[in-house]
Amino acid sequence: MMMKRKTQTHPFIHEVNLTTVQRIQGIILGVILFPVRITLATLFFLLMWPIARLRLAGLSEAERAEPVRGWRWWLFHRIMLFLSRAAFFSVGFLWIKVKGRQAGLKEAPVLVVAPHSTFLDMLVLCATGLPVVVSRSENCKLPVIGALLEFNQSVLVSRKDPESRKKCVSQISERVTSGGRWPQMLMFPEGTTTNGGALIKFKPGAFLAGVPVQPVLLHYPGQPDTVRWTWRGISWLGALWHTTSQIYTSVTVEFLPVYTPSRDEKQNPDLYAENVQKLMAKALHVPATDYVMEGRFPVKKLGNLSLPLESPAQETLRLLREHGLSNSHVETVMNNMIDSCHSGQSTMVTADHLTALLGLKDKTTAVKICSLYSKDDTVDLRLICLSVSAVSGFRSLESLIHTAFLWYDSDQDGLLNAEDLSGLMGALVGIPQYGIAEMYTALTTRGQPNKASLQDLLMTHPVYRKVFTEYLRSSELPDGNHNGIPNGKTNGNNNGIYNG
């Protein structure tokens, strides 16, 4: 019996609906299989713990920085490979089907694996001989995981420390260009998990050294598809429950031919990454996209702007409609909030204050709205006012830019600096904008970075005009009398931002 699946609007969502029969079957099998399989997997991981520590026991820091050789390699490597395979066997991966041939170390120092769909993807290490991986340094503090990373001699990086990232890049380059002294490296260039319906933009880390790579595809052909764990949808625990409740789970590891970079690709890691992404997407019969996960938000890139795939402003409007607020009421509220921001009062408000401003009966909806824009129950009113007015058509482009300039011109001199532009564009689209340099350069080439230049940029620039013509105005309100651009879509498509 086939599984019912909700339409996925973009690759960061994976929600599955099981039929009644599948749910009953899952409960019956899960009650039996889940505790048995988790117990066995835990046992195998606990056995790995001391063995992983033994591999480097007695070595100095200098010796640990060199690749393991001799008896420490062949003895412990074989034991860990067996235990790793046993752990994944115990959770239901009874067979790992392999297609193609894994390239040798000197043919391809790097294996790039996609799509990255779940924490269970690590089973690919069993099929590839436990190559070296890159991991967050914070994971070293975790029981068992820290020992396994030590055993693997993984390259560690802290996302919070720029110096750590530089060191990581240097270590990767040193290892993959060592002429076979270090083992193969394995990387997931997407950098986060998706539903497999598209490949998101590849990060350049695996391609910086300009060495040949071997693309490796991961397929989970079985139904129901329970292994995937993404930004939104089934939880990691739900994925683990449903996966271990199956009699077995199918997986195929497919090795594609080695990809040798051209001279241009060696000099341009982003181009190299893009071309490998397109090749792998073609082999998977899925689109290659420029979607990325940026902070808390899945986004699409437009120039160097980050446009959220799920607009906080659109979701705000949906929540307010669900609460019974008409479009005209919302427009009045937005205008009142804009007046409040102009008055010189603090624009930071709590969920309780927002509840009163919106005229809501309780603060549940206000809390949800706050969470769309910030990590706590406070929010900058300017973000809500500008982003909601922009997507709804309550105000014209000229009016929005005039208001935004008053708020984000930090020196009040009629000119924007790069930080001002970052805040202004972040307010218009609803999420922070970190890489604004390219847009600021485009702005300053039109003369002084004033209101007229910004308006001209957003109306005529071949890339940035799409912020309004294709993104913000791609889905306006169906009714209400607005004092700006009329309702309705402009010519052109929205590049899949909402429809996936």
C-alpha positions in Angstrom: 0.0 0.0 0.0 1.4 3.4 -1.0 1.9 6.2 1.4 0.1 9.5 1.2 2.5 12.4 1.1 1.8 16.1 1.5 3.0 18.3 -1.3 6.4 19.6 -0.3 6.8 23.3 -1.2 10.6 23.2 -0.9 13.3 20.7 0.0 13.5 21.8 3.7 10.2 20.2 4.5 9.4 16.5 4.9 6.0 15.5 6.2 4.5 12.1 5.6 1.0 10.9 6.2 0.6 7.2 6.8 -2.6 5.4 6.0 -4.5 3.8 8.8 -3.2 0.4 7.9 0.4 1.6 7.9 -0.1 3.3 11.3 -1.5 0.1 12.8 1.3 -1.9 11.3 3.9 0.6 12.5 2.5 0.5 16.1 2.5 -3.3 16.2 6.0 -3.7 14.8 7.3 -0.7 16.6 6.4 -1.9 20.0 8.5 -5.0 19.3 11.2 -3.8 17.0 12.0 -0.3 18.3 13.2 -1.3 21.8 15.1 -4.3 20.5 16.8 -2.4 17.7 17.7 0.6 19.8 19.1 -1.6 22.5 21.3 -3.4 20.0 22.5 -0.2 18.3 23.3 1.3 21.7 25.2 -1.8 22.6 27.3 -1.6 19.4 28.0 2.1 20.0 29.1 1.4 23.6 31.5 -1.3 22.3 33.0 1.2 19.9 33.7 3.7 22.6 36.7 2.1 24.3 38.0 0.7 21.0 38.0 4.2 19.5 39.9 5.5 22.5 42.5 2.7 22.3 43.5 3.5 18.7 45.3 6.7 19.7 46.1 5.7 23.3 49.7 6.5 24.3 50.3 8.9 21.4 51.6 12.4 21.8 49.8 15.4 20.4 52.3 15.6 17.6 51.7 11.9 16.7 47.9 12.3 16.9 48.3 15.1 14.2 49.7 12.5 11.8 47.7 9.8 10.0 47.6 6.5 11.9 49.7 3.7 10.5 50.7 0.1 11.2 48.9 -2.2 13.6 46.8 0.7 15.0 45.4 1.1 11.5 44.6 -2.4 10.3 43.5 -3.9 13.7 41.2 -1.2 15.0 40.0 -0.1 11.6 38.6 -3.5 10.9 36.9 -3.8 14.2 35.3 -0.4 14.0 34.1 -1.1 10.4 32.4 -4.3 11.6 30.8 -2.7 14.6 29.6 0.3 12.5 28.0 -2.0 10.0 26.5 -4.0 12.9 24.9 -0.9 14.4 23.2 0.1 11.2 22.2 -3.5 10.5 20.5 -3.5 13.9 18.3 -0.5 13.1 17.0 -2.1 9.9 19.5 -1.5 7.2 20.0 -5.2 6.5 21.6 -4.6 3.1 23.5 -1.7 1.6 23.3 -2.0 -2.2 26.3 -0.6 -4.0 26.3 0.6 -7.6 29.5 1.6 -9.4 33.0 1.5 -8.2 34.6 3.5 -5.4 37.6 5.4 -6.7 41.0 4.9 -5.1 42.6 7.5 -2.9 44.9 8.9 -5.6 42.1 8.9 -8.2 39.8 11.0 -5.9 41.0 12.2 -2.5 37.4 13.5 -1.8 34.0 11.8 -1.8 31.1 14.2 -2.1 27.8 12.7 -1.0 24.3 13.9 -1.8 21.4 14.3 -1.1 22.0 14.7 2.7 18.7 13.6 4.1 19.1 12.3 7.7 21.5 11.6 10.5 21.3 8.0 9.3 23.2 9.0 6.2 26.3 8.2 8.2 25.8 4.6 7.1 27.6 5.6 3.9 30.8 5.5 5.9 30.4 1.7 6.2 30.1 1.4 2.4 33.2 3.6 1.8 35.6 2.2 4.3 35.3 4.8 7.1 36.9 7.8 5.4 37.7 11.0 7.3 34.9 13.4 7.9 34.5 17.1 8.9 32.5 17.8 12.0 31.6 20.6 14.4 34.1 20.8 17.3 31.2 21.0 19.8 30.5 17.3 18.9 33.7 16.3 20.6 32.1 16.9 24.0 29.4 14.3 23.3 29.7 10.8 24.8 30.7 8.2 22.2 30.5 10.7 19.4 33.6 12.5 20.6 35.5 9.2 20.8 34.4 8.2 17.3 35.6 11.6 15.9 38.9 11.1 17.6 39.2 7.6 16.1 38.4 9.0 12.7 40.9 11.8 13.0 38.2 14.1 11.8 38.7 17.7 10.8 37.0 19.9 13.4 35.5 23.3 12.9 33.7 25.8 15.2 31.0 27.7 13.3 31.2 30.5 15.8 35.0 31.1 15.4 36.3 32.6 12.1 39.8 31.5 12.9 38.6 27.9 13.4 37.0 28.0 9.9 40.3 29.2 8.4 42.2 26.4 10.1 39.6 23.9 8.9 40.1 25.0 5.3 43.8 24.8 5.7 43.6 21.2 7.2 41.3 20.0 4.4 43.6 21.4 1.7 46.7 19.9 3.4 45.1 16.4 3.7 43.6 16.1 0.3 46.8 17.3 -1.4 49.0 15.0 0.7 49.6 12.5 -2.2 47.9 9.6 -0.4 49.4 10.1 3.1 46.0 10.8 4.5 42.9 8.7 3.9 40.1 9.8 1.6 37.8 12.5 3.0 34.0 12.3 2.8 31.8 15.4 2.8 28.1 16.3 2.5 28.4 19.6 0.4 24.8 20.6 1.0 25.7 21.2 4.7 22.2 20.4 6.0 19.5 17.8 5.5 16.7 18.1 2.9 13.9 15.9 1.6 15.8 14.8 -1.5 13.4 16.5 -3.8 16.1 18.9 -5.0 19.8 19.5 -4.4 20.5 22.7 -2.6 23.5 24.9 -3.2 26.8 23.1 -2.5 29.2 24.7 -0.1 32.7 25.1 -1.6 34.6 23.4 1.2 35.1 20.1 -0.6 36.2 21.9 -3.8 38.7 24.5 -2.4 41.8 22.4 -3.0 40.9 21.9 -6.7 41.5 18.1 -6.6 39.4 15.5 -8.3 36.3 14.4 -6.4 34.0 11.4 -6.7 30.3 12.1 -6.5 28.3 9.6 -4.4 24.5 9.4 -4.5 22.4 8.1 -1.6 19.0 6.6 -2.5 16.3 5.5 -0.1 13.9 3.8 -2.6 11.6 2.2 0.0 8.1 3.2 0.9 7.1 4.6 3.3 10.0 7.1 3.2 10.6 7.6 6.9 14.4 8.2 7.1 14.4 11.9 6.2 14.7 14.5 8.9 14.5 18.2 7.8 14.1 21.7 9.0 10.3 21.2 9.3 8.2 18.1 9.4 8.9 14.8 11.0 11.1 15.0 14.1 14.4 13.0 14.4 12.7 10.8 17.0 9.7 10.2 14.7 12.1 9.4 11.8 13.9 6.9 14.1 10.7 5.3 15.4 9.2 4.9 11.9 12.4 3.6 10.4 13.0 1.0 13.1 9.4 0.0 12.9 9.9 -1.3 9.3 11.0 -4.9 8.8 13.9 -3.5 6.8 14.9 -0.2 5.2 16.4 -0.1 1.7 19.4 2.0 0.8 21.6 2.3 -2.3 25.0 3.9 -2.5 25.9 4.8 -6.1 29.4 5.8 -7.1 29.5 8.1 -10.1 32.7 8.5 -12.3 35.4 10.7 -10.8 35.0 14.4 -11.7 38.3 16.1 -12.6 38.1 19.9 -12.4 39.0 22.1 -15.3 41.5 25.0 -14.9 38.7 27.5 -14.5 37.1 25.2 -11.8 40.4 24.9 -9.9 40.6 28.7 -9.8 36.9 29.1 -8.9 35.7 26.7 -6.2 32.1 28.1 -6.4 32.0 27.2 -10.1 33.5 23.8 -9.4 30.8 23.1 -6.7 28.0 24.4 -8.9 29.0 22.1 -11.8 29.3 19.0 -9.6 25.9 19.9 -8.1 24.3 20.0 -11.5 25.9 16.7 -12.5 24.6 15.0 -9.4 21.2 16.6 -9.7 20.9 15.3 -13.3 21.8 11.8 -12.2 19.2 12.0 -9.5 16.6 13.5 -11.9 15.9 16.4 -9.5 16.5 20.1 -9.9 19.7 21.9 -8.8 18.7 24.9 -6.8 20.5 27.9 -5.2 18.6 27.3 -1.9 20.7 27.4 1.3 20.0 27.2 5.0 21.1 30.6 6.5 20.9 30.8 10.3 17.3 29.8 11.2 15.9 30.3 7.7 15.9 28.4 4.4 16.5 31.0 1.8 16.9 31.6 -1.9 19.7 33.8 -3.2 19.0 36.8 -5.3 22.4 38.4 -6.0 23.8 38.5 -2.5 20.4 39.0 -0.9 18.8 36.2 1.1 15.1 35.8 0.4 13.2 33.5 2.8 11.5 30.5 1.2 8.8 30.9 3.8 8.2 34.7 4.1 7.6 35.8 7.8 5.3 38.5 6.5 3.1 36.1 4.5 2.9 33.8 7.5 2.0 36.8 9.7 -0.8 37.7 7.3 -2.0 34.1 7.4 -2.1 34.1 11.2 -4.0 37.3 11.4 -6.6 36.1 8.8 -7.0 32.9 10.9 -7.6 35.1 13.9 -10.5 36.8 12.0 -8.8 40.1 11.1 -9.9 41.5 7.7 -7.4 42.9 5.2 -8.7 46.4 5.8 -8.3 45.9 9.6 -4.7 44.7 9.1 -3.9 47.7 6.9 -5.2 50.1 9.5 -3.2 48.3 12.2 0.0 48.5 10.1 -0.5 52.2 9.5 -1.0 52.8 13.2 2.1 50.8 14.0 4.1 52.8 11.4 2.9 56.0 13.1 4.0 54.6 16.5 7.5 53.9 15.1 7.6 57.5 13.7 6.7 58.9 17.1 10.2 58.2 18.5 9.1 55.5 21.0 11.1 52.3 21.2 10.3 50.0 18.3 11.1 46.9 20.3 7.9 45.4 21.8 6.9 42.3 23.7 4.3 39.8 22.7 1.9 41.4 25.2 2.3 44.8 23.7 2.0 43.4 20.1 -1.2 41.7 21.2 -2.7 45.0 22.1 -1.4 46.8 19.0 -2.9 44.1 16.7 -6.2 44.0 18.7 -6.0 40.3 19.4 -7.9 38.5 22.1 -4.9 36.5 23.5 -1.2 36.6 22.9 -0.8 33.2 21.3 -0.9 34.6 17.8 1.4 37.4 18.8 4.0 35.0 20.3 3.9 33.0 17.0 4.5 36.2 15.0 7.4 37.2 17.3 9.0 33.8 16.7 8.9 34.4 12.9 11.2 37.4 13.3 13.2 36.7 16.5 14.3 34.0 18.9 12.3 35.3 21.8 9.0 37.0 22.7 10.2 40.4 21.6 10.2 41.9 18.1 11.2 45.1 16.3 8.0 46.6 15.0 9.8 48.0 12.0 10.3 44.5 10.7 6.6 43.6 10.9 5.4 47.0 9.4 7.8 47.1 6.4 7.7 43.4 5.5 3.9 43.0 5.9 3.2 46.2 4.0 5.6 45.2 1.3 4.1 41.7 0.6 0.5 42.9 1.0 0.6 45.9 -1.3 -0.6 48.3 1.4 2.0 50.8 0.4 3.8 51.7 -2.8 7.5 51.2 -3.4 8.0 55.0 -3.1 6.2 55.1 0.3 8.0 52.0 1.6 11.5 53.4 0.7 10.6 56.8 2.2 9.5 55.2 5.5 12.5 52.8 5.5 14.9 55.6 4.9 13.6 57.6 7.9 14.1 54.5 10.1 17.5 53.1 8.9 19.4 56.2 7.9 21.5 56.0 11.1 23.3 59.4 10.6 20.1 61.1 9.4 22.1 62.7 6.6 20.0 61.2 3.7 22.7 58.7 2.8 22.9 55.0 3.6 26.1 53.2 4.7 26.4 49.4 4.1 25.1 48.6 7.6 22.1 50.9 7.1 21.3 49.1 3.8 21.6 45.7 5.5 19.0 46.7 8.1 16.7 48.3 5.6 16.6 45.3 3.2 16.3 42.9 6.1 13.2 44.8 7.3 11.7 44.7 3.8 12.1 40.9 3.3 11.7 40.0 7.0 15.1 38.3 7.8 18.6 39.6 8.5 20.8 40.4 5.5 24.5 39.6 6.2 26.1 39.8 2.7 25.1 43.2 1.4 28.4 44.3 -0.1 27.5 43.5 -3.7 24.2 45.4 -3.5 25.8 48.3 -1.8 28.4 48.5 -4.6 25.6 48.5 -7.1 23.9 51.3 -5.2 26.9 53.5 -5.0 27.7 53.2 -8.7 24.4 55.1 -9.3 25.7 58.1 -7.4 25.3 59.0 -3.7 23.5 56.2 -1.8 20.4 58.3 -1.2 16.7 57.5 -1.4 16.4 58.3 -5.1 19.3 56.0 -5.9 17.9 53.1 -3.9 14.5 53.5 -5.5 16.1 53.5 -8.9 18.1 50.4 -8.0 15.0 48.5 -6.9 13.0 49.6 -10.0 15.6 49.2 -12.8 18.5 46.9 -11.7 18.2 43.6 -13.6 18.6 41.5 -10.4 17.4 43.6 -7.5 14.2 44.8 -9.2 13.0 41.2 -8.8 12.8 41.8 -5.0 9.6 43.7 -5.7 8.4 42.5 -9.1 8.8 38.7 -8.4 9.3 38.2 -4.7 7.5 40.6 -2.5 4.6 41.1 -4.8 4.3 37.5 -6.0 1.2 36.9 -3.8 -0.7 40.0 -2.7 -4.0 40.3 -0.8 -7.1 39.6 -2.8 -9.1 42.5 -1.5 -8.9 45.8 0.3 -8.3 49.4 -0.9 -4.6 50.0 -0.9 -2.8 53.3 -1.4 0.0 51.8 -3.5 0.7 49.2 -6.2 -2.5 47.5 -7.3 -3.2 43.9 -6.5 -2.2 41.1 -8.8 1.0 39.5 -10.0 3.4 41.2 -12.2 4.7 39.6 -15.4 7.2 36.8 -14.8 7.4 33.9 -12.5 8.6 33.8 -8.9 11.5 31.4 -9.6 9.9 28.7 -7.4 10.3 30.7 -4.2 6.8 29.7 -3.0 5.8 26.9 -5.3 9.0 25.0 -5.0 
